[in-house]
Amino acid sequence: LPLCFPEKLWKMLESDQFRSIWWSNGGKCVAIHKDLFEVEVLGGGVCQRVFNTRHITSVIRQLNLYGFTKVQQDFQRSASLPEFLAEEAAASAHSQILYYYNPSFNRAHPWLLGACKRR
């Protein structure tokens, strides 16, 4: 039987095969490095293709359809200019990482996965 979207996502997160997607916030959020995900998961390699698309927007649409919400990561900024500029560079690199949360998608509670239904 083919796996539904949340099941595929779970298998990816539990696999050590992917560097572009991981559990975040103690297993409560999904973190996706956008550019790396597009190459690693959505790229041309047949053995790596997990989803039936080549577009990150389609994956994000699926996340939304299954009740995931985008989470913003807050950063504290320093008052000194050199530290602020260094933090700004780090935040820019960090902006490639997308965080999504669903209360029924939690690494510590795999039995909740069945509650992830398409809207």
Secondary structure, 3 states (H helix, E strand, C coil): CCCCHHHHHHHHHHCCCCCCEEEEHHHCEEEEEHHHHHHHCCCCCHHHCCCCCCCHHHHHHHHHHCCCEEECCCCCCCCCHHHHHHHHHHHHHHCCEEEEECCCCCCCCHHHHHHCCCC
